[in-house]
Amino acid sequence: MATNRNKLSLAFKTYYGTTPLNWLKQQRMETAAQLLMSTQQSISDITYTVGYKDSNHFSTAFKQYSGLSPKQYRTQYAVCKEEKHVK
């Protein structure tokens, strides 16, 4: 790309408003949230699908992202989904 790491990182931050690593983490968490809401895939499988090797590390990162553990997030969504079907 004929540029150095610092210039590329600055351009990325200017365009996306965040660092490349934070952007990647955000993308992973959004994908995980979608999978938790829309599939019955195990949390371990979701962990690997979004690029984490350790379920505990993933759970900690997800809780920082959403305020809920992956299991709590899935349960809360299931409750909201049930309420939508009742209305």
C-alpha positions as CSV (number, residue, x, y, z in Angstrom):
1,M,0.0,0.0,0.0
2,A,3.1,2.2,-0.1
3,T,2.5,3.6,3.4
4,N,3.7,2.8,6.9
5,R,1.8,1.3,9.8
6,N,1.2,4.7,11.5
7,K,-0.2,6.4,8.5
8,L,-2.4,3.5,7.7
9,S,-3.7,3.4,11.3
10,L,-4.4,7.2,11.2
11,A,-6.3,6.9,7.9
12,F,-8.3,4.0,9.3
13,K,-9.2,6.0,12.5
14,T,-10.1,9.1,10.4
15,Y,-12.4,7.1,8.2
16,Y,-13.9,4.7,10.8
17,G,-13.6,6.8,14.0
18,T,-11.7,4.0,15.8
19,T,-8.6,2.0,15.7
20,P,-8.3,-1.2,13.6
21,L,-8.3,-3.4,16.6
22,N,-11.3,-1.8,18.2
23,W,-13.2,-2.0,14.9
24,L,-12.4,-5.7,14.6
25,K,-13.6,-6.3,18.2
26,Q,-16.8,-4.4,17.5
27,Q,-17.4,-6.4,14.4
28,R,-16.9,-9.7,16.3
29,M,-19.2,-8.6,19.1
30,E,-22.0,-7.6,16.6
31,T,-21.7,-10.9,14.8
32,A,-21.7,-12.8,18.1
33,A,-24.8,-10.9,19.3
34,Q,-26.6,-11.7,16.0
35,L,-25.7,-15.4,16.3
36,L,-26.8,-15.5,19.9
37,M,-30.2,-14.0,18.9
38,S,-30.8,-15.9,15.8
39,T,-29.3,-19.4,16.2
40,Q,-29.2,-22.2,18.7
41,Q,-25.4,-22.5,18.1
42,S,-23.5,-23.2,21.3
43,I,-21.7,-20.3,22.9
44,S,-18.4,-22.3,22.4
45,D,-19.1,-22.6,18.7
46,I,-19.9,-18.9,18.5
47,T,-16.7,-18.2,20.4
48,Y,-14.7,-19.8,17.6
49,T,-16.9,-18.5,14.8
50,V,-16.1,-14.9,15.8
51,G,-12.4,-15.5,16.1
52,Y,-11.8,-16.2,19.8
53,K,-9.9,-19.2,21.0
54,D,-10.9,-19.1,24.6
55,S,-14.6,-19.1,25.8
56,N,-13.8,-17.2,29.0
57,H,-12.0,-14.5,27.1
58,F,-14.9,-14.2,24.7
59,S,-17.4,-14.1,27.6
60,T,-15.5,-11.3,29.3
61,A,-15.2,-9.3,26.0
62,F,-18.9,-9.8,25.3
63,K,-20.0,-8.7,28.7
64,Q,-17.9,-5.5,28.3
65,Y,-19.7,-5.0,24.9
66,S,-23.3,-5.7,26.0
67,G,-23.3,-5.5,29.7
68,L,-24.6,-9.2,29.8
69,S,-22.9,-12.5,29.6
70,P,-23.6,-14.4,26.3
71,K,-26.0,-16.7,28.1
72,Q,-27.9,-13.8,29.7
73,Y,-28.0,-12.0,26.3
74,R,-29.5,-15.0,24.6
75,T,-32.0,-15.5,27.4
76,Q,-33.0,-11.9,27.4
77,Y,-33.5,-11.9,23.7
78,A,-35.6,-15.1,23.9
79,V,-37.9,-13.3,26.4
80,C,-38.2,-10.3,24.1
81,K,-38.9,-12.6,21.1
82,E,-41.6,-14.4,23.0
83,E,-43.3,-11.1,24.0
84,K,-43.3,-10.0,20.3
85,H,-45.1,-13.2,19.3
86,V,-47.7,-12.7,22.0
87,K,-48.7,-9.1,20.9
